[in-house]
């Protein structure tokens, strides 16, 4: 059975385009540059990941390595 994309959402403190630029190399390396987005207009700064290649724990570790706070929403 083929592994389908999972959709994870996280509450973060990635709150501006500069912050997004800071995490971009970390996330692009971890999940690919088309597989994530941050809604900086949402008060919870929601990071959405769409990937079959990464676990929730790996996403959290990646964002923490980039120097940001993150908590899982699902």
mmCIF file of the N, C-alpha and C atoms, coordinates in Angstrom:
data_MODEL
# 
_entry.id   MODEL 
# 
loop_
_atom_site.group_PDB 
_atom_site.id 
_atom_site.type_symbol 
_atom_site.label_atom_id 
_atom_site.label_alt_id 
_atom_site.label_comp_id 
_atom_site.label_asym_id 
_atom_site.label_entity_id 
_atom_site.label_seq_id 
_atom_site.pdbx_PDB_ins_code 
_atom_site.Cartn_x 
_atom_site.Cartn_y 
_atom_site.Cartn_z 
_atom_site.occupancy 
_atom_site.B_iso_or_equiv 
_atom_site.pdbx_formal_charge 
_atom_site.auth_seq_id 
_atom_site.auth_comp_id 
_atom_site.auth_asym_id 
_atom_site.auth_atom_id 
_atom_site.pdbx_PDB_model_num 
ATOM 1   N N  . UNK A 1 1  ? 0.836  -1.193 0.000  1.00 0.00 ? 1  UNK A N  1 
ATOM 2   C CA . UNK A 1 1  ? 0.000  0.000  0.000  1.00 0.00 ? 1  UNK A CA 1 
ATOM 3   C C  . UNK A 1 1  ? 0.879  1.255  0.000  1.00 0.00 ? 1  UNK A C  1 
ATOM 4   N N  . UNK A 1 2  ? 0.551  2.190  -0.830 1.00 0.00 ? 2  UNK A N  1 
ATOM 5   C CA . UNK A 1 2  ? 1.357  3.401  -0.971 1.00 0.00 ? 2  UNK A CA 1 
ATOM 6   C C  . UNK A 1 2  ? 1.082  4.367  0.177  1.00 0.00 ? 2  UNK A C  1 
ATOM 7   N N  . UNK A 1 3  ? 2.122  5.014  0.621  1.00 0.00 ? 3  UNK A N  1 
ATOM 8   C CA . UNK A 1 3  ? 2.012  5.980  1.709  1.00 0.00 ? 3  UNK A CA 1 
ATOM 9   C C  . UNK A 1 3  ? 1.498  7.296  1.141  1.00 0.00 ? 3  UNK A C  1 
ATOM 10  N N  . UNK A 1 4  ? 0.334  7.752  1.600  1.00 0.00 ? 4  UNK A N  1 
ATOM 11  C CA . UNK A 1 4  ? -0.206 9.006  1.075  1.00 0.00 ? 4  UNK A CA 1 
ATOM 12  C C  . UNK A 1 4  ? 0.247  10.183 1.938  1.00 0.00 ? 4  UNK A C  1 
ATOM 13  N N  . UNK A 1 5  ? 0.140  11.366 1.364  1.00 0.00 ? 5  UNK A N  1 
ATOM 14  C CA . UNK A 1 5  ? 0.532  12.566 2.096  1.00 0.00 ? 5  UNK A CA 1 
ATOM 15  C C  . UNK A 1 5  ? -0.290 12.728 3.365  1.00 0.00 ? 5  UNK A C  1 
ATOM 16  N N  . UNK A 1 6  ? 0.396  13.094 4.422  1.00 0.00 ? 6  UNK A N  1 
ATOM 17  C CA . UNK A 1 6  ? -0.277 13.426 5.663  1.00 0.00 ? 6  UNK A CA 1 
ATOM 18  C C  . UNK A 1 6  ? -0.333 14.940 5.762  1.00 0.00 ? 6  UNK A C  1 
ATOM 19  N N  . UNK A 1 7  ? -1.334 15.417 6.464  1.00 0.00 ? 7  UNK A N  1 
ATOM 20  C CA . UNK A 1 7  ? -1.497 16.853 6.640  1.00 0.00 ? 7  UNK A CA 1 
ATOM 21  C C  . UNK A 1 7  ? -1.384 17.155 8.128  1.00 0.00 ? 7  UNK A C  1 
ATOM 22  N N  . UNK A 1 8  ? -0.294 17.789 8.526  1.00 0.00 ? 8  UNK A N  1 
ATOM 23  C CA . UNK A 1 8  ? -0.070 18.160 9.914  1.00 0.00 ? 8  UNK A CA 1 
ATOM 24  C C  . UNK A 1 8  ? -0.228 19.662 10.068 1.00 0.00 ? 8  UNK A C  1 
ATOM 25  N N  . UNK A 1 9  ? -0.769 20.068 11.213 1.00 0.00 ? 9  UNK A N  1 
ATOM 26  C CA . UNK A 1 9  ? -0.830 21.501 11.505 1.00 0.00 ? 9  UNK A CA 1 
ATOM 27  C C  . UNK A 1 9  ? -0.235 21.756 12.883 1.00 0.00 ? 9  UNK A C  1 
ATOM 28  N N  . UNK A 1 10 ? 0.457  22.876 12.984 1.00 0.00 ? 10 UNK A N  1 
ATOM 29  C CA . UNK A 1 10 ? 1.168  23.237 14.206 1.00 0.00 ? 10 UNK A CA 1 
ATOM 30  C C  . UNK A 1 10 ? 0.949  24.705 14.514 1.00 0.00 ? 10 UNK A C  1 
ATOM 31  N N  . UNK A 1 11 ? 0.871  25.006 15.796 1.00 0.00 ? 11 UNK A N  1 
ATOM 32  C CA . UNK A 1 11 ? 0.858  26.392 16.265 1.00 0.00 ? 11 UNK A CA 1 
ATOM 33  C C  . UNK A 1 11 ? 2.320  26.787 16.464 1.00 0.00 ? 11 UNK A C  1 
ATOM 34  N N  . UNK A 1 12 ? 2.709  27.952 15.930 1.00 0.00 ? 12 UNK A N  1 
ATOM 35  C CA . UNK A 1 12 ? 4.119  28.355 16.001 1.00 0.00 ? 12 UNK A CA 1 
ATOM 36  C C  . UNK A 1 12 ? 4.236  29.824 16.413 1.00 0.00 ? 12 UNK A C  1 
ATOM 37  N N  . UNK A 1 13 ? 5.463  30.283 16.547 1.00 0.00 ? 13 UNK A N  1 
ATOM 38  C CA . UNK A 1 13 ? 5.711  31.717 16.719 1.00 0.00 ? 13 UNK A CA 1 
ATOM 39  C C  . UNK A 1 13 ? 6.465  32.271 15.503 1.00 0.00 ? 13 UNK A C  1 
ATOM 40  N N  . UNK A 1 14 ? 6.215  31.670 14.342 1.00 0.00 ? 14 UNK A N  1 
ATOM 41  C CA . UNK A 1 14 ? 6.769  32.153 13.067 1.00 0.00 ? 14 UNK A CA 1 
ATOM 42  C C  . UNK A 1 14 ? 5.809  33.237 12.574 1.00 0.00 ? 14 UNK A C  1 
ATOM 43  N N  . UNK A 1 15 ? 6.095  34.512 12.916 1.00 0.00 ? 15 UNK A N  1 
ATOM 44  C CA . UNK A 1 15 ? 5.045  35.514 12.764 1.00 0.00 ? 15 UNK A CA 1 
ATOM 45  C C  . UNK A 1 15 ? 5.242  36.567 11.676 1.00 0.00 ? 15 UNK A C  1 
ATOM 46  N N  . UNK A 1 16 ? 6.261  36.436 10.849 1.00 0.00 ? 16 UNK A N  1 
ATOM 47  C CA . UNK A 1 16 ? 6.442  37.427 9.782  1.00 0.00 ? 16 UNK A CA 1 
ATOM 48  C C  . UNK A 1 16 ? 7.197  36.795 8.618  1.00 0.00 ? 16 UNK A C  1 
ATOM 49  N N  . UNK A 1 17 ? 7.289  37.531 7.523  1.00 0.00 ? 17 UNK A N  1 
ATOM 50  C CA . UNK A 1 17 ? 7.971  36.985 6.342  1.00 0.00 ? 17 UNK A CA 1 
ATOM 51  C C  . UNK A 1 17 ? 9.454  36.736 6.621  1.00 0.00 ? 17 UNK A C  1 
ATOM 52  N N  . UNK A 1 18 ? 10.048 37.552 7.502  1.00 0.00 ? 18 UNK A N  1 
ATOM 53  C CA . UNK A 1 18 ? 11.446 37.324 7.878  1.00 0.00 ? 18 UNK A CA 1 
ATOM 54  C C  . UNK A 1 18 ? 11.618 36.008 8.611  1.00 0.00 ? 18 UNK A C  1 
ATOM 55  N N  . UNK A 1 19 ? 10.662 35.695 9.498  1.00 0.00 ? 19 UNK A N  1 
ATOM 56  C CA . UNK A 1 19 ? 10.694 34.415 10.220 1.00 0.00 ? 19 UNK A CA 1 
ATOM 57  C C  . UNK A 1 19 ? 10.517 33.247 9.243  1.00 0.00 ? 19 UNK A C  1 
ATOM 58  N N  . UNK A 1 20 ? 9.589  33.408 8.310  1.00 0.00 ? 20 UNK A N  1 
ATOM 59  C CA . UNK A 1 20 ? 9.373  32.362 7.300  1.00 0.00 ? 20 UNK A CA 1 
ATOM 60  C C  . UNK A 1 20 ? 10.663 32.139 6.510  1.00 0.00 ? 20 UNK A C  1 
ATOM 61  N N  . UNK A 1 21 ? 11.348 33.232 6.159  1.00 0.00 ? 21 UNK A N  1 
ATOM 62  C CA . UNK A 1 21 ? 12.618 33.117 5.429  1.00 0.00 ? 21 UNK A CA 1 
ATOM 63  C C  . UNK A 1 21 ? 13.669 32.384 6.268  1.00 0.00 ? 21 UNK A C  1 
ATOM 64  N N  . UNK A 1 22 ? 13.642 32.588 7.584  1.00 0.00 ? 22 UNK A N  1 
ATOM 65  C CA . UNK A 1 22 ? 14.591 31.903 8.464  1.00 0.00 ? 22 UNK A CA 1 
ATOM 66  C C  . UNK A 1 22 ? 14.352 30.397 8.521  1.00 0.00 ? 22 UNK A C  1 
ATOM 67  N N  . UNK A 1 23 ? 13.083 29.980 8.530  1.00 0.00 ? 23 UNK A N  1 
ATOM 68  C CA . UNK A 1 23 ? 12.795 28.535 8.634  1.00 0.00 ? 23 UNK A CA 1 
ATOM 69  C C  . UNK A 1 23 ? 12.792 27.846 7.272  1.00 0.00 ? 23 UNK A C  1 
ATOM 70  N N  . UNK A 1 24 ? 12.709 28.632 6.198  1.00 0.00 ? 24 UNK A N  1 
ATOM 71  C CA . UNK A 1 24 ? 12.611 28.057 4.846  1.00 0.00 ? 24 UNK A CA 1 
ATOM 72  C C  . UNK A 1 24 ? 13.701 27.030 4.535  1.00 0.00 ? 24 UNK A C  1 
ATOM 73  N N  . UNK A 1 25 ? 14.986 27.327 4.771  1.00 0.00 ? 25 UNK A N  1 
ATOM 74  C CA . UNK A 1 25 ? 15.994 26.306 4.430  1.00 0.00 ? 25 UNK A CA 1 
ATOM 75  C C  . UNK A 1 25 ? 15.833 25.023 5.251  1.00 0.00 ? 25 UNK A C  1 
ATOM 76  N N  . UNK A 1 26 ? 15.411 25.159 6.501  1.00 0.00 ? 26 UNK A N  1 
ATOM 77  C CA . UNK A 1 26 ? 15.217 23.978 7.349  1.00 0.00 ? 26 UNK A CA 1 
ATOM 78  C C  . UNK A 1 26 ? 14.049 23.129 6.823  1.00 0.00 ? 26 UNK A C  1 
ATOM 79  N N  . UNK A 1 27 ? 12.914 23.788 6.535  1.00 0.00 ? 27 UNK A N  1 
ATOM 80  C CA . UNK A 1 27 ? 11.735 23.055 6.074  1.00 0.00 ? 27 UNK A CA 1 
ATOM 81  C C  . UNK A 1 27 ? 11.901 22.538 4.651  1.00 0.00 ? 27 UNK A C  1 
ATOM 82  N N  . UNK A 1 28 ? 12.516 23.333 3.778  1.00 0.00 ? 28 UNK A N  1 
ATOM 83  C CA . UNK A 1 28 ? 12.747 22.867 2.408  1.00 0.00 ? 28 UNK A CA 1 
ATOM 84  C C  . UNK A 1 28 ? 13.595 21.604 2.426  1.00 0.00 ? 28 UNK A C  1 
ATOM 85  N N  . UNK A 1 29 ? 14.587 21.579 3.281  1.00 0.00 ? 29 UNK A N  1 
ATOM 86  C CA . UNK A 1 29 ? 15.459 20.422 3.395  1.00 0.00 ? 29 UNK A CA 1 
ATOM 87  C C  . UNK A 1 29 ? 14.708 19.220 3.972  1.00 0.00 ? 29 UNK A C  1 
ATOM 88  N N  . UNK A 1 30 ? 13.814 19.459 4.916  1.00 0.00 ? 30 UNK A N  1 
ATOM 89  C CA . UNK A 1 30 ? 13.101 18.371 5.599  1.00 0.00 ? 30 UNK A CA 1 
ATOM 90  C C  . UNK A 1 30 ? 11.925 17.828 4.795  1.00 0.00 ? 30 UNK A C  1 
ATOM 91  N N  . UNK A 1 31 ? 11.139 18.708 4.166  1.00 0.00 ? 31 UNK A N  1 
ATOM 92  C CA . UNK A 1 31 ? 9.904  18.248 3.511  1.00 0.00 ? 31 UNK A CA 1 
ATOM 93  C C  . UNK A 1 31 ? 9.759  18.677 2.052  1.00 0.00 ? 31 UNK A C  1 
ATOM 94  N N  . UNK A 1 32 ? 10.655 19.505 1.549  1.00 0.00 ? 32 UNK A N  1 
ATOM 95  C CA . UNK A 1 32 ? 10.527 19.996 0.172  1.00 0.00 ? 32 UNK A CA 1 
ATOM 96  C C  . UNK A 1 32 ? 9.802  21.328 0.158  1.00 0.00 ? 32 UNK A C  1 
ATOM 97  N N  . UNK A 1 33 ? 10.158 22.203 -0.763 1.00 0.00 ? 33 UNK A N  1 
ATOM 98  C CA . UNK A 1 33 ? 9.677  23.583 -0.694 1.00 0.00 ? 33 UNK A CA 1 
ATOM 99  C C  . UNK A 1 33 ? 8.229  23.788 -1.101 1.00 0.00 ? 33 UNK A C  1 
ATOM 100 N N  . UNK A 1 34 ? 7.578  22.796 -1.688 1.00 0.00 ? 34 UNK A N  1 
ATOM 101 C CA . UNK A 1 34 ? 6.165  22.948 -2.056 1.00 0.00 ? 34 UNK A CA 1 
ATOM 102 C C  . UNK A 1 34 ? 5.228  22.318 -1.035 1.00 0.00 ? 34 UNK A C  1 
ATOM 103 N N  . UNK A 1 35 ? 5.786  21.754 0.046  1.00 0.00 ? 35 UNK A N  1 
ATOM 104 C CA . UNK A 1 35 ? 4.982  20.937 0.947  1.00 0.00 ? 35 UNK A CA 1 
ATOM 105 C C  . UNK A 1 35 ? 4.678  21.573 2.290  1.00 0.00 ? 35 UNK A C  1 
ATOM 106 N N  . UNK A 1 36 ? 4.877  22.882 2.406  1.00 0.00 ? 36 UNK A N  1 
ATOM 107 C CA . UNK A 1 36 ? 4.605  23.531 3.688  1.00 0.00 ? 36 UNK A CA 1 
ATOM 108 C C  . UNK A 1 36 ? 4.198  24.977 3.474  1.00 0.00 ? 36 UNK A C  1 
ATOM 109 N N  . UNK A 1 37 ? 3.492  25.522 4.461  1.00 0.00 ? 37 UNK A N  1 
ATOM 110 C CA . UNK A 1 37 ? 3.132  26.940 4.441  1.00 0.00 ? 37 UNK A CA 1 
ATOM 111 C C  . UNK A 1 37 ? 2.868  27.399 5.868  1.00 0.00 ? 37 UNK A C  1 
ATOM 112 N N  . UNK A 1 38 ? 3.041  28.695 6.090  1.00 0.00 ? 38 UNK A N  1 
ATOM 113 C CA . UNK A 1 38 ? 2.751  29.298 7.394  1.00 0.00 ? 38 UNK A CA 1 
ATOM 114 C C  . UNK A 1 38 ? 1.718  30.392 7.169  1.00 0.00 ? 38 UNK A C  1 
ATOM 115 N N  . UNK A 1 39 ? 0.619  30.316 7.905  1.00 0.00 ? 39 UNK A N  1 
ATOM 116 C CA . UNK A 1 39 ? -0.404 31.363 7.840  1.00 0.00 ? 39 UNK A CA 1 
ATOM 117 C C  . UNK A 1 39 ? -0.078 32.414 8.895  1.00 0.00 ? 39 UNK A C  1 
ATOM 118 N N  . UNK A 1 40 ? 0.694  33.435 8.503  1.00 0.00 ? 40 UNK A N  1 
ATOM 119 C CA . UNK A 1 40 ? 1.112  34.465 9.459  1.00 0.00 ? 40 UNK A CA 1 
ATOM 120 C C  . UNK A 1 40 ? -0.028 35.425 9.802  1.00 0.00 ? 40 UNK A C  1 
ATOM 121 N N  . UNK A 1 41 ? -1.159 35.348 9.067  1.00 0.00 ? 41 UNK A N  1 
ATOM 122 C CA . UNK A 1 41 ? -2.308 36.200 9.389  1.00 0.00 ? 41 UNK A CA 1 
ATOM 123 C C  . UNK A 1 41 ? -3.153 35.596 10.502 1.00 0.00 ? 41 UNK A C  1 
ATOM 124 N N  . UNK A 1 42 ? -3.007 34.296 10.752 1.00 0.00 ? 42 UNK A N  1 
ATOM 125 C CA . UNK A 1 42 ? -3.727 33.621 11.834 1.00 0.00 ? 42 UNK A CA 1 
ATOM 126 C C  . UNK A 1 42 ? -3.033 33.941 13.152 1.00 0.00 ? 42 UNK A C  1 
ATOM 127 N N  . UNK A 1 43 ? -3.792 34.202 14.209 1.00 0.00 ? 43 UNK A N  1 
ATOM 128 C CA . UNK A 1 43 ? -3.181 34.571 15.496 1.00 0.00 ? 43 UNK A CA 1 
ATOM 129 C C  . UNK A 1 43 ? -2.283 33.458 16.039 1.00 0.00 ? 43 UNK A C  1 
ATOM 130 N N  . UNK A 1 44 ? -2.531 32.208 15.641 1.00 0.00 ? 44 UNK A N  1 
ATOM 131 C CA . UNK A 1 44 ? -1.714 31.080 16.096 1.00 0.00 ? 44 UNK A CA 1 
ATOM 132 C C  . UNK A 1 44 ? -0.571 30.742 15.147 1.00 0.00 ? 44 UNK A C  1 
ATOM 133 N N  . UNK A 1 45 ? -0.413 31.532 14.056 1.00 0.00 ? 45 UNK A N  1 
ATOM 134 C CA . UNK A 1 45 ? 0.698  31.348 13.098 1.00 0.00 ? 45 UNK A CA 1 
ATOM 135 C C  . UNK A 1 45 ? 0.800  29.883 12.682 1.00 0.00 ? 45 UNK A C  1 
ATOM 136 N N  . UNK A 1 46 ? -0.246 29.391 12.037 1.00 0.00 ? 46 UNK A N  1 
ATOM 137 C CA . UNK A 1 46 ? -0.382 27.969 11.734 1.00 0.00 ? 46 UNK A CA 1 
ATOM 138 C C  . UNK A 1 46 ? 0.578  27.536 10.621 1.00 0.00 ? 46 UNK A C  1 
ATOM 139 N N  . UNK A 1 47 ? 1.407  26.557 10.964 1.00 0.00 ? 47 UNK A N  1 
ATOM 140 C CA . UNK A 1 47 ? 2.281  25.900 9.991  1.00 0.00 ? 47 UNK A CA 1 
ATOM 141 C C  . UNK A 1 47 ? 1.572  24.645 9.515  1.00 0.00 ? 47 UNK A C  1 
ATOM 142 N N  . UNK A 1 48 ? 1.401  24.501 8.209  1.00 0.00 ? 48 UNK A N  1 
ATOM 143 C CA . UNK A 1 48 ? 0.785  23.315 7.626  1.00 0.00 ? 48 UNK A CA 1 
ATOM 144 C C  . UNK A 1 48 ? 1.848  22.566 6.826  1.00 0.00 ? 48 UNK A C  1 
ATOM 145 N N  . UNK A 1 49 ? 1.962  21.273 7.096  1.00 0.00 ? 49 UNK A N  1 
ATOM 146 C CA . UNK A 1 49 ? 2.911  20.407 6.395  1.00 0.00 ? 49 UNK A CA 1 
ATOM 147 C C  . UNK A 1 49 ? 2.113  19.351 5.649  1.00 0.00 ? 49 UNK A C  1 
ATOM 148 N N  . UNK A 1 50 ? 2.426  19.135 4.381  1.00 0.00 ? 50 UNK A N  1 
ATOM 149 C CA . UNK A 1 50 ? 1.808  18.063 3.603  1.00 0.00 ? 50 UNK A CA 1 
ATOM 150 C C  . UNK A 1 50 ? 2.916  17.181 3.067  1.00 0.00 ? 50 UNK A C  1 
ATOM 151 N N  . UNK A 1 51 ? 3.104  16.036 3.714  1.00 0.00 ? 51 UNK A N  1 
ATOM 152 C CA . UNK A 1 51 ? 4.196  15.152 3.307  1.00 0.00 ? 51 UNK A CA 1 
ATOM 153 C C  . UNK A 1 51 ? 3.984  13.762 3.869  1.00 0.00 ? 51 UNK A C  1 
ATOM 154 N N  . UNK A 1 52 ? 4.359  12.764 3.097  1.00 0.00 ? 52 UNK A N  1 
ATOM 155 C CA . UNK A 1 52 ? 4.347  11.386 3.578  1.00 0.00 ? 52 UNK A CA 1 
ATOM 156 C C  . UNK A 1 52 ? 5.718  11.007 4.114  1.00 0.00 ? 52 UNK A C  1 
ATOM 157 N N  . UNK A 1 53 ? 6.679  11.914 3.970  1.00 0.00 ? 53 UNK A N  1 
ATOM 158 C CA . UNK A 1 53 ? 8.078  11.593 4.233  1.00 0.00 ? 53 UNK A CA 1 
ATOM 159 C C  . UNK A 1 53 ? 8.558  11.965 5.627  1.00 0.00 ? 53 UNK A C  1 
ATOM 160 N N  . UNK A 1 54 ? 7.735  12.631 6.428  1.00 0.00 ? 54 UNK A N  1 
ATOM 161 C CA . UNK A 1 54 ? 8.229  13.167 7.691  1.00 0.00 ? 54 UNK A CA 1 
ATOM 162 C C  . UNK A 1 54 ? 7.199  12.927 8.792  1.00 0.00 ? 54 UNK A C  1 
ATOM 163 N N  . UNK A 1 55 ? 7.685  12.721 9.993  1.00 0.00 ? 55 UNK A N  1 
ATOM 164 C CA . UNK A 1 55 ? 6.788  12.532 11.134 1.00 0.00 ? 55 UNK A CA 1 
ATOM 165 C C  . UNK A 1 55 ? 6.564  13.874 11.831 1.00 0.00 ? 55 UNK A C  1 
ATOM 166 N N  . UNK A 1 56 ? 5.527  13.906 12.652 1.00 0.00 ? 56 UNK A N  1 
ATOM 167 C CA . UNK A 1 56 ? 5.226  15.097 13.453 1.00 0.00 ? 56 UNK A CA 1 
ATOM 168 C C  . UNK A 1 56 ? 6.428  15.486 14.313 1.00 0.00 ? 56 UNK A C  1 
ATOM 169 N N  . UNK A 1 57 ? 7.064  14.483 14.907 1.00 0.00 ? 57 UNK A N  1 
ATOM 170 C CA . UNK A 1 57 ? 8.220  14.719 15.781 1.00 0.00 ? 57 UNK A CA 1 
ATOM 171 C C  . UNK A 1 57 ? 9.381  15.341 15.009 1.00 0.00 ? 57 UNK A C  1 
ATOM 172 N N  . UNK A 1 58 ? 9.575  14.894 13.777 1.00 0.00 ? 58 UNK A N  1 
ATOM 173 C CA . UNK A 1 58 ? 10.659 15.443 12.945 1.00 0.00 ? 58 UNK A CA 1 
ATOM 174 C C  . UNK A 1 58 ? 10.385 16.899 12.579 1.00 0.00 ? 58 UNK A C  1 
ATOM 175 N N  . UNK A 1 59 ? 9.119  17.233 12.321 1.00 0.00 ? 59 UNK A N  1 
ATOM 176 C CA . UNK A 1 59 ? 8.759  18.623 12.027 1.00 0.00 ? 59 UNK A CA 1 
ATOM 177 C C  . UNK A 1 59 ? 9.057  19.492 13.248 1.00 0.00 ? 59 UNK A C  1 
ATOM 178 N N  . UNK A 1 60 ? 8.636  19.036 14.415 1.00 0.00 ? 60 UNK A N  1 
ATOM 179 C CA . UNK A 1 60 ? 8.865  19.792 15.653 1.00 0.00 ? 60 UNK A CA 1 
ATOM 180 C C  . UNK A 1 60 ? 10.359 20.002 15.877 1.00 0.00 ? 60 UNK A C  1 
ATOM 181 N N  . UNK A 1 61 ? 11.154 18.944 15.704 1.00 0.00 ? 61 UNK A N  1 
ATOM 182 C CA . UNK A 1 61 ? 12.608 19.061 15.883 1.00 0.00 ? 61 UNK A CA 1 
ATOM 183 C C  . UNK A 1 61 ? 13.210 20.046 14.880 1.00 0.00 ? 61 UNK A C  1 
ATOM 184 N N  . UNK A 1 62 ? 12.721 20.028 13.644 1.00 0.00 ? 62 UNK A N  1 
ATOM 185 C CA . UNK A 1 62 ? 13.223 20.917 12.594 1.00 0.00 ? 62 UNK A CA 1 
ATOM 186 C C  . UNK A 1 62 ? 12.956 22.381 12.947 1.00 0.00 ? 62 UNK A C  1 
ATOM 187 N N  . UNK A 1 63 ? 11.747 22.681 13.389 1.00 0.00 ? 63 UNK A N  1 
ATOM 188 C CA . UNK A 1 63 ? 11.390 24.065 13.733 1.00 0.00 ? 63 UNK A CA 1 
ATOM 189 C C  . UNK A 1 63 ? 12.155 24.522 14.974 1.00 0.00 ? 63 UNK A C  1 
ATOM 190 N N  . UNK A 1 64 ? 12.312 23.636 15.941 1.00 0.00 ? 64 UNK A N  1 
ATOM 191 C CA . UNK A 1 64 ? 13.073 23.991 17.138 1.00 0.00 ? 64 UNK A CA 1 
ATOM 192 C C  . UNK A 1 64 ? 14.537 24.244 16.798 1.00 0.00 ? 64 UNK A C  1 
ATOM 193 N N  . UNK A 1 65 ? 15.075 23.459 15.872 1.00 0.00 ? 65 UNK A N  1 
ATOM 194 C CA . UNK A 1 65 ? 16.454 23.652 15.429 1.00 0.00 ? 65 UNK A CA 1 
ATOM 195 C C  . UNK A 1 65 ? 16.618 25.024 14.763 1.00 0.00 ? 65 UNK A C  1 
ATOM 196 N N  . UNK A 1 66 ? 15.557 25.477 14.095 1.00 0.00 ? 66 UNK A N  1 
ATOM 197 C CA . UNK A 1 66 ? 15.575 26.795 13.450 1.00 0.00 ? 66 UNK A CA 1 
ATOM 198 C C  . UNK A 1 66 ? 15.400 27.921 14.475 1.00 0.00 ? 66 UNK A C  1 
ATOM 199 N N  . UNK A 1 67 ? 15.068 27.553 15.717 1.00 0.00 ? 67 UNK A N  1 
ATOM 200 C CA . UNK A 1 67 ? 14.989 28.550 16.781 1.00 0.00 ? 67 UNK A CA 1 
ATOM 201 C C  . UNK A 1 67 ? 13.591 29.063 17.084 1.00 0.00 ? 67 UNK A C  1 
ATOM 202 N N  . UNK A 1 68 ? 12.565 28.316 16.674 1.00 0.00 ? 68 UNK A N  1 
ATOM 203 C CA . UNK A 1 68 ? 11.187 28.758 16.883 1.00 0.00 ? 68 UNK A CA 1 
ATOM 204 C C  . UNK A 1 68 ? 10.436 27.785 17.775 1.00 0.00 ? 68 UNK A C  1 
ATOM 205 N N  . UNK A 1 69 ? 9.330  28.290 18.344 1.00 0.00 ? 69 UNK A N  1 
ATOM 206 C CA . UNK A 1 69 ? 8.456  27.468 19.163 1.00 0.00 ? 69 UNK A CA 1 
ATOM 207 C C  . UNK A 1 69 ? 7.418  26.823 18.264 1.00 0.00 ? 69 UNK A C  1 
ATOM 208 N N  . UNK A 1 70 ? 6.997  25.616 18.646 1.00 0.00 ? 70 UNK A N  1 
ATOM 209 C CA . UNK A 1 70 ? 6.035  24.879 17.843 1.00 0.00 ? 70 UNK A CA 1 
ATOM 210 C C  . UNK A 1 70 ? 5.287  23.901 18.736 1.00 0.00 ? 70 UNK A C  1 
ATOM 211 N N  . UNK A 1 71 ? 3.973  23.755 18.485 1.00 0.00 ? 71 UNK A N  1 
ATOM 212 C CA . UNK A 1 71 ? 3.213  22.706 19.164 1.00 0.00 ? 71 UNK A CA 1 
ATOM 213 C C  . UNK A 1 71 ? 2.196  22.133 18.185 1.00 0.00 ? 71 UNK A C  1 
ATOM 214 N N  . UNK A 1 72 ? 1.984  20.837 18.284 1.00 0.00 ? 72 UNK A N  1 
ATOM 215 C CA . UNK A 1 72 ? 1.102  20.132 17.356 1.00 0.00 ? 72 UNK A CA 1 
ATOM 216 C C  . UNK A 1 72 ? -0.352 20.474 17.618 1.00 0.00 ? 72 UNK A C  1 
ATOM 217 N N  . UNK A 1 73 ? -1.129 20.617 16.549 1.00 0.00 ? 73 UNK A N  1 
ATOM 218 C CA . UNK A 1 73 ? -2.563 20.844 16.666 1.00 0.00 ? 73 UNK A CA 1 
ATOM 219 C C  . UNK A 1 73 ? -3.374 19.603 16.315 1.00 0.00 ? 73 UNK A C  1 
ATOM 220 N N  . UNK A 1 74 ? -2.754 18.609 15.695 1.00 0.00 ? 74 UNK A N  1 
ATOM 221 C CA . UNK A 1 74 ? -3.503 17.398 15.344 1.00 0.00 ? 74 UNK A CA 1 
ATOM 222 C C  . UNK A 1 74 ? -2.666 16.157 15.484 1.00 0.00 ? 74 UNK A C  1 
# 
